[in-house]
Amino acid sequence: MKAHVFLYKLFKKAFLKIYLAYIKVPVRFKLSVNDVQVGRGFKSYGIPVIDVWKRGKFFIGDNVHINNGKRFNKIGRQQPCYFIVYNDAILKLGNDVGMSATAIVCFKSITIGNNVKIGGNVVIYDTDFHSLDKMERRDPKIDWDSKKCRDVVIENDVFIGAHSIILKGVTIGEGSIIGAGSVVSSSVPKNEIWAGNPARFIKSTI
């Protein structure tokens, strides 16, 4: 190996080690000021966006790993993870969950089980954000108050492919797989592969 290549790799490794040690401080601060309950073994590569409103609740299980930004899990469309929890909403991440550049917006309830893998740039919403009535959308307050919200549940051992969208009211059953780039607007039974826009049944996993 050429000397300059060796030195570059050595520098890169040292820089990464220092960077990971440095970001622990702002990550812990964000978790603390948002009153997030965090289990053991939590690791954040990069700094996520965390915004938990006054009456919202955010729970993180054991051994949860998240990748944020351009330095980690470089698969394109890099961004930090977003965890937005509004008043009276509850967001729960189970044990051994991994995700990259994921945006989760919770107005009511989003529950993610154990051993769930969430690919890069996935978004999970439990709301439409706006009223479906065109007249109600003309008034910001009525629009906000009239939006529909329904629980989202992602059960154990689910794998969600990169760039997928999970919409309100969806339950993804245990062991199921969502193909990359899918839009999931209806519930998925356990142990099935679904893909497409809108996502449809492809085949069983067993």
Rosetta silent file (secondary structure, phi, psi, omega in degrees, C-alpha in Angstrom):
SEQUENCE: MKAHVFLYKLFKKAFLKIYLAYIKVPVRFKLSVNDVQVGRGFKSYGIPVIDVWKRGKFFIGDNVHINNGKRFNKIGRQQPCYFIVYNDAILKLGNDVGMSATAIVCFKSITIGNNVKIGGNVVIYDTDFHSLDKMERRDPKIDWDSKKCRDVVIENDVFIGAHSIILKGVTIGEGSIIGAGSVVSSSVPKNEIWAGNPARFIKSTI
SCORE:     score description
SCORE:     0.000 S_00000001
   1 L     0.000  134.763  179.679    0.000    0.000    0.000 S_00000001
   2 L   -66.299  148.307 -174.305    1.302    3.452   -0.920 S_00000001
   3 H   -58.527  -43.849 -176.509    2.322    5.676    1.997 S_00000001
   4 H   -68.536  -30.975  176.415   -0.153    8.469    1.232 S_00000001
   5 H   -68.960  -44.403  178.442   -3.033    5.972    0.978 S_00000001
   6 H   -59.721  -45.100 -179.077   -2.067    4.391    4.293 S_00000001
   7 H   -65.065  -39.279  179.096   -1.830    7.822    5.969 S_00000001
   8 H   -63.298  -45.110 -179.484   -5.191    8.895    4.576 S_00000001
   9 H   -65.612  -36.793  177.728   -6.917    5.752    5.863 S_00000001
  10 H   -65.156  -44.340  178.551   -5.248    6.164    9.238 S_00000001
  11 H   -63.431  -43.291 -179.160   -6.369    9.804    9.426 S_00000001
  12 H   -60.862  -43.391  179.251   -9.912    8.892    8.357 S_00000001
  13 H   -64.804  -42.387  179.726  -10.181    6.224   11.044 S_00000001
  14 H   -66.265  -42.369  179.727   -8.855    8.568   13.740 S_00000001
  15 H   -61.139  -43.654 -179.077  -11.167   11.395   12.632 S_00000001
  16 H   -62.906  -41.207  179.508  -14.208    9.118   12.757 S_00000001
  17 H   -62.570  -43.850  179.022  -13.330    7.931   16.249 S_00000001
  18 H   -65.617  -42.861 -178.289  -12.967   11.510   17.496 S_00000001
  19 H   -62.272  -44.670 -179.802  -16.176   12.601   15.741 S_00000001
  20 H   -63.943  -35.302  176.718  -18.236    9.782   17.244 S_00000001
  21 H   -68.679  -39.076 -178.156  -16.957   10.651   20.703 S_00000001
  22 H   -66.170  -43.582 -173.213  -17.747   14.353   20.157 S_00000001
  23 H   -73.543  -11.402  177.002  -21.345   13.897   18.974 S_00000001
  24 H   -58.756  -33.467 -177.514  -22.324   11.915   22.061 S_00000001
  25 H   -66.845  -55.613  178.952  -22.670   15.218   23.926 S_00000001
  26 H   -64.498  -32.212  178.522  -25.244   16.934   21.639 S_00000001
  27 H   -65.822  -46.483  178.696  -27.140   13.658   21.139 S_00000001
  28 H   -62.777  -36.994  178.329  -27.454   13.094   24.882 S_00000001
  29 H   -63.458  -45.606  179.951  -28.501   16.731   25.317 S_00000001
  30 H   -62.541  -41.962  177.665  -31.268   16.400   22.721 S_00000001
  31 H   -62.226  -41.134 -177.050  -32.540   13.204   24.321 S_00000001
  32 H   -68.345  -49.866 -176.017  -32.500   14.813   27.756 S_00000001
  33 H   -68.842  -21.517  175.919  -34.243   18.096   26.928 S_00000001
  34 L   -94.564    5.317  176.521  -36.949   16.191   25.044 S_00000001
  35 L    55.925   41.567  178.933  -37.419   13.825   28.016 S_00000001
  36 L   -81.037  131.204  176.424  -36.834   10.739   25.862 S_00000001
  37 E   -89.377  116.502 -170.825  -36.683    7.477   27.822 S_00000001
  38 E  -116.658  133.690  177.344  -33.736    5.532   26.383 S_00000001
  39 L   -80.885 -170.915 -179.013  -32.763    1.909   26.978 S_00000001
  40 L   -77.146  152.158  171.406  -29.291    0.410   27.152 S_00000001
  41 L    74.707   18.204  178.957  -26.895    0.273   24.227 S_00000001
  42 L   -68.862  133.101  177.366  -28.328    3.185   22.233 S_00000001
  43 E  -132.768  129.871  177.157  -25.973    4.346   19.444 S_00000001
  44 E  -121.264  114.804  175.697  -26.406    7.357   17.205 S_00000001
  45 E   -93.209  104.013 -169.434  -24.016    7.782   14.293 S_00000001
  46 L    92.355  173.204 -173.220  -24.469   11.457   13.543 S_00000001
  47 L  -106.053  119.074  179.276  -26.915   13.843   15.194 S_00000001
  48 L   -80.702  167.641  169.701  -30.677   13.266   14.765 S_00000001
  49 E   -96.833  121.952 -179.559  -33.472   15.841   14.845 S_00000001
  50 E  -127.071  122.877 -179.992  -35.643   15.271   17.938 S_00000001
  51 E  -139.916   96.038  179.437  -38.714   17.412   18.685 S_00000001
  52 E  -105.424  118.033 -178.988  -41.055   16.095   21.360 S_00000001
  53 L   -69.933  169.011 -167.886  -43.869   18.494   22.251 S_00000001
  54 L   -51.576  -44.559 -176.759  -44.824   19.174   25.861 S_00000001
  55 L  -102.986   10.150  176.680  -47.327   16.319   26.321 S_00000001
  56 L   -81.839  159.967  179.472  -45.727   13.925   23.826 S_00000001
  57 E  -132.549  136.018  179.815  -43.888   10.749   24.845 S_00000001
  58 E  -133.477  120.439 -178.711  -40.920    9.074   23.128 S_00000001
  59 E  -119.376  133.092  178.363  -39.558    5.705   24.272 S_00000001
  60 E  -120.845  127.268 -179.109  -36.441    3.986   22.874 S_00000001
  61 L   -77.506 -165.300 -178.778  -35.712    0.329   23.694 S_00000001
  62 L   -79.833  147.239  171.285  -32.375   -1.444   24.163 S_00000001
  63 L    56.839   40.660  174.966  -29.657   -1.624   21.502 S_00000001
  64 L   -88.118  130.602 -179.507  -31.263    0.817   19.070 S_00000001
  65 E  -122.164  131.006  179.209  -28.852    2.081   16.387 S_00000001
  66 E  -129.590  142.842  177.204  -29.554    5.040   14.093 S_00000001
  67 E  -110.223  134.742 -175.733  -27.565    6.533   11.204 S_00000001
  68 L  -132.546  133.270  169.054  -27.772   10.250   10.456 S_00000001
  69 L    80.469 -173.153 -167.039  -26.439   12.438    7.686 S_00000001
  70 L   -74.190  -15.904 -175.182  -23.907   12.139    4.903 S_00000001
  71 L   -86.963  -15.004 -169.351  -21.161   10.225    6.737 S_00000001
  72 L  -126.025  137.630 -178.558  -23.117    7.082    7.624 S_00000001
  73 L    49.582   67.447 -169.956  -24.810    4.386    5.521 S_00000001
  74 L   -78.268   83.684 -179.551  -24.073    6.196    2.265 S_00000001
  75 L  -116.709    9.845 -179.453  -26.929    5.070    0.026 S_00000001
  76 L    98.868  156.767 -178.827  -28.039    8.483   -1.262 S_00000001
  77 L    52.945   49.220 -176.011  -30.513   11.148   -0.091 S_00000001
  78 L   -71.698  137.542  175.609  -28.631   11.462    3.163 S_00000001
  79 L  -156.907  164.470  171.536  -30.322   13.283    6.030 S_00000001
  80 L   -70.412  162.280  167.635  -30.503   12.983    9.798 S_00000001
  81 L   -70.380  143.722  176.785  -33.221   10.868   11.361 S_00000001
  82 E  -116.260  127.622  174.622  -36.269   12.936   12.343 S_00000001
  83 E  -124.388  102.410 -176.781  -38.354   12.064   15.394 S_00000001
  84 E  -115.119  118.108 -175.938  -41.287   14.487   15.692 S_00000001
  85 E  -125.678  115.466 -176.126  -43.820   13.765   18.443 S_00000001
  86 L   -86.976  176.199 -177.764  -46.751   16.133   18.925 S_00000001
  87 L   -53.613  133.067  176.250  -48.906   16.787   22.014 S_00000001
  88 L    68.230    6.190  178.061  -50.480   13.660   23.542 S_00000001
  89 L   -90.583  157.145 -179.624  -48.792   11.410   20.950 S_00000001
  90 E  -131.369  123.041  175.605  -46.706    8.338   21.824 S_00000001
  91 E  -115.348  125.469 -179.463  -43.755    7.038   19.803 S_00000001
  92 E  -126.753  127.676  171.915  -42.198    3.721   20.838 S_00000001
  93 E  -109.903  129.182 -179.057  -39.131    2.011   19.373 S_00000001
  94 L   -77.767 -164.897 -179.461  -38.561   -1.584   20.502 S_00000001
  95 L   -81.628  148.622  173.777  -35.308   -3.409   21.169 S_00000001
  96 L    57.696   41.614  176.055  -32.632   -3.992   18.507 S_00000001
  97 L   -94.495  138.229  175.943  -34.124   -1.539   16.009 S_00000001
  98 E  -128.318  140.535  179.603  -31.906   -0.101   13.275 S_00000001
  99 E  -154.113  156.804  178.663  -32.645    2.777   10.897 S_00000001
 100 E  -134.706  129.396  174.030  -30.938    5.254    8.584 S_00000001
 101 L    49.466   39.277 -176.335  -32.100    8.747    7.558 S_00000001
 102 L   -94.405  139.639  175.629  -35.633    7.866    8.693 S_00000001
 103 E  -113.456  120.698  178.271  -38.347   10.452    9.366 S_00000001
 104 E  -119.333  119.213  179.301  -41.055    9.531   11.877 S_00000001
 105 E  -117.728  117.836 -169.744  -43.856   12.040   12.476 S_00000001
 106 E  -120.326  112.045  174.329  -46.248   11.050   15.250 S_00000001
 107 L   -99.210  -20.850 -175.471  -49.509   12.879   15.984 S_00000001
 108 L  -132.367  -72.420 -179.144  -51.258    9.961   17.741 S_00000001
 109 E  -159.680  126.178  172.156  -49.376    6.662   18.125 S_00000001
 110 E  -130.232  123.557 -178.857  -46.552    4.901   16.304 S_00000001
 111 E  -123.169  125.082  179.029  -45.224    1.633   17.718 S_00000001
 112 E  -116.632  126.255 -174.240  -42.214   -0.185   16.266 S_00000001
 113 L   -77.908 -161.892 -177.645  -41.482   -3.684   17.574 S_00000001
 114 L   -86.143  151.721  174.391  -38.264   -5.574   18.236 S_00000001
 115 L    57.035   38.426  178.361  -35.612   -6.490   15.643 S_00000001
 116 L   -95.995  134.501  176.529  -37.038   -4.119   13.031 S_00000001
 117 E  -113.768  126.344 -176.319  -34.789   -2.873   10.225 S_00000001
 118 E  -121.251  117.103 -174.790  -35.753    0.374    8.489 S_00000001
 119 L   -70.887  170.551 -176.656  -33.911    1.311    5.297 S_00000001
 120 L   -60.173  137.558  172.960  -32.555    4.700    4.289 S_00000001
 121 L    69.549   18.934  173.729  -34.945    7.600    3.675 S_00000001
 122 L   -72.556  143.443  172.877  -38.060    5.760    4.918 S_00000001
 123 E  -123.108  141.899 -178.999  -40.855    7.998    6.245 S_00000001
 124 E  -130.353  118.317 -177.990  -43.562    6.911    8.697 S_00000001
 125 E  -125.101  136.656  173.587  -46.629    9.125    9.246 S_00000001
 126 L  -105.231   20.790 -177.320  -49.727    8.495   11.376 S_00000001
 127 E  -147.898  160.203  171.991  -51.553   11.500    9.913 S_00000001
 128 L   -86.135  -10.370 -177.354  -52.611   13.112    6.635 S_00000001
 129 L    72.533  -32.476 -178.094  -51.267   16.457    7.987 S_00000001
 130 L  -134.972  159.706  173.498  -54.191   18.270    6.319 S_00000001
 131 L   -66.400  149.914  175.132  -57.956   17.931    5.987 S_00000001
 132 L   -86.893   -3.148  178.230  -59.216   16.098    2.899 S_00000001
 133 L   -92.807  121.810 -174.413  -61.969   18.730    2.561 S_00000001
 134 L   -62.427  -32.759  179.754  -60.888   21.545    0.243 S_00000001
 135 L   -71.717  -38.665  178.444  -62.953   24.161    2.097 S_00000001
 136 H   -65.243  -32.515 -179.774  -61.466   23.208    5.474 S_00000001
 137 H   -68.259  -14.568  179.919  -57.944   23.523    4.053 S_00000001
 138 H   -74.272  -22.146  179.592  -58.565   27.215    3.383 S_00000001
 139 L  -110.331  115.061 -175.459  -58.546   27.968    7.114 S_00000001
 140 H   -55.828  -39.878 -178.136  -55.246   26.945    8.802 S_00000001
 141 H   -69.403  -45.882  178.482  -56.833   26.308   12.213 S_00000001
 142 H   -64.006  -40.583  178.511  -59.729   24.252   10.854 S_00000001
 143 H   -58.106  -47.603  179.626  -57.324   22.429    8.568 S_00000001
 144 H   -62.093  -44.834 -176.374  -55.068   21.553   11.537 S_00000001
 145 H   -73.632  -20.753 -173.672  -57.958   20.455   13.753 S_00000001
 146 H   -97.793   -4.792 -177.692  -59.642   18.390   11.021 S_00000001
 147 L   -64.172  146.938  179.913  -56.727   16.248    9.890 S_00000001
 148 L   -90.898  139.030  177.966  -57.179   12.508   10.325 S_00000001
 149 E  -132.906  135.566  177.129  -54.776   10.491   12.526 S_00000001
 150 L  -142.647  146.364 -175.689  -54.683    6.712   13.013 S_00000001
 151 L   -57.981  145.059  170.779  -52.240    4.433   14.848 S_00000001
 152 E  -116.314  132.055  178.584  -49.307    2.866   13.028 S_00000001
 153 E  -129.551  124.548  174.384  -47.945   -0.480   14.262 S_00000001
 154 E  -116.060  112.218 -170.912  -44.833   -2.179   12.887 S_00000001
 155 L   -81.237  178.821 -174.461  -44.498   -5.589   14.497 S_00000001
 156 L   -58.896  147.065  170.672  -41.381   -7.618   15.350 S_00000001
 157 L    62.850   26.152  175.171  -38.803   -8.643   12.724 S_00000001
 158 L   -83.903  145.692  174.374  -40.163   -6.410    9.960 S_00000001
 159 E  -123.314  120.324 -179.756  -37.791   -5.135    7.253 S_00000001
 160 E  -109.645  118.603 -177.295  -38.768   -1.924    5.432 S_00000001
 161 L   -68.800  158.250 -175.736  -36.831   -1.218    2.234 S_00000001
 162 L   -55.549  146.175  172.656  -35.224    2.152    1.482 S_00000001
 163 L    67.425   19.645  178.223  -37.319    5.150    0.352 S_00000001
 164 L   -86.660  159.162  179.068  -40.636    3.594    1.414 S_00000001
 165 E  -123.362  123.690  177.813  -43.593    5.529    2.851 S_00000001
 166 E  -108.737  121.233 -173.149  -45.735    4.090    5.660 S_00000001
 167 L  -103.205  172.298 -173.469  -49.061    5.913    6.042 S_00000001
 168 L   -56.155  146.908  174.528  -51.630    6.322    8.812 S_00000001
 169 L    77.109    4.819 -175.550  -53.620    3.355   10.114 S_00000001
 170 L   -88.907  136.015  166.072  -51.170    0.756    8.797 S_00000001
 171 E  -116.344  128.213  175.073  -50.122   -2.373   10.691 S_00000001
 172 E  -106.864  117.541 -172.396  -47.225   -4.359    9.227 S_00000001
 173 L   -70.178  159.434 -177.264  -47.350   -7.903   10.543 S_00000001
 174 L   -52.004  132.236  174.421  -44.499   -9.793   12.172 S_00000001
 175 L    77.780    4.489 -177.713  -41.733  -10.940    9.840 S_00000001
 176 L   -84.082  161.609 -176.781  -43.020   -9.099    6.789 S_00000001
 177 E  -127.819  134.394  176.121  -40.891   -7.243    4.216 S_00000001
 178 E  -109.458  121.513 -178.337  -41.689   -4.013    2.386 S_00000001
 179 L   -65.452  151.995 -178.277  -39.914   -3.602   -0.954 S_00000001
 180 L   -56.311  140.184  176.072  -37.837   -0.482   -1.590 S_00000001
 181 L    74.646   17.722 -177.901  -39.751    2.586   -2.767 S_00000001
 182 L   -85.594  154.064  171.317  -43.161    1.294   -1.692 S_00000001
 183 E  -114.975  110.682 -173.987  -46.142    3.340   -0.504 S_00000001
 184 E  -101.181  108.717 -177.767  -47.951    1.355    2.193 S_00000001
 185 L  -115.381   -4.130  175.930  -51.500    2.621    2.729 S_00000001
 186 L  -135.963  159.298 -172.368  -53.167   -0.592    3.946 S_00000001
 187 L   -69.779  149.562 -175.981  -52.201   -3.161    6.537 S_00000001
 188 E  -114.576  125.175  176.767  -49.848   -6.037    5.716 S_00000001
 189 L   -64.703  169.148 -179.029  -50.348   -9.524    7.222 S_00000001
 190 L   -72.059  153.339  174.090  -47.436  -11.266    8.912 S_00000001
 191 L    56.722   42.900  176.185  -44.735  -13.104    6.942 S_00000001
 192 E  -132.231  154.056  173.159  -45.499  -11.532    3.564 S_00000001
 193 E  -103.638  126.458  176.206  -43.576   -9.443    1.028 S_00000001
 194 E  -124.152  147.514  178.552  -45.378   -6.358   -0.265 S_00000001
 195 E  -159.428  159.592  174.867  -44.095   -3.782   -2.758 S_00000001
 196 E   110.977 -178.359  179.171  -45.214   -1.054   -5.155 S_00000001
 197 L  -134.769  103.214   -3.992  -47.312    2.116   -5.145 S_00000001
 198 L   -72.363  155.871 -178.039  -49.697    1.364   -3.643 S_00000001
 199 E   -63.917  137.424  178.891  -47.981   -1.642   -2.040 S_00000001
 200 E  -132.046  161.911  178.705  -49.494   -5.015   -2.947 S_00000001
 201 E   -61.886  132.391  175.978  -48.891   -8.633   -1.965 S_00000001
 202 E  -106.880  -58.544  177.285  -45.932  -10.227   -3.791 S_00000001
 203 E  -165.661  170.792  176.574  -45.372  -13.533   -2.010 S_00000001
 204 E   -82.277  153.765  176.246  -45.113  -15.214    1.369 S_00000001
 205 L   -91.978   -3.739 -178.234  -41.842  -15.326    3.276 S_00000001
 206 L  -127.086    0.000    0.000  -42.493  -18.854    4.567 S_00000001
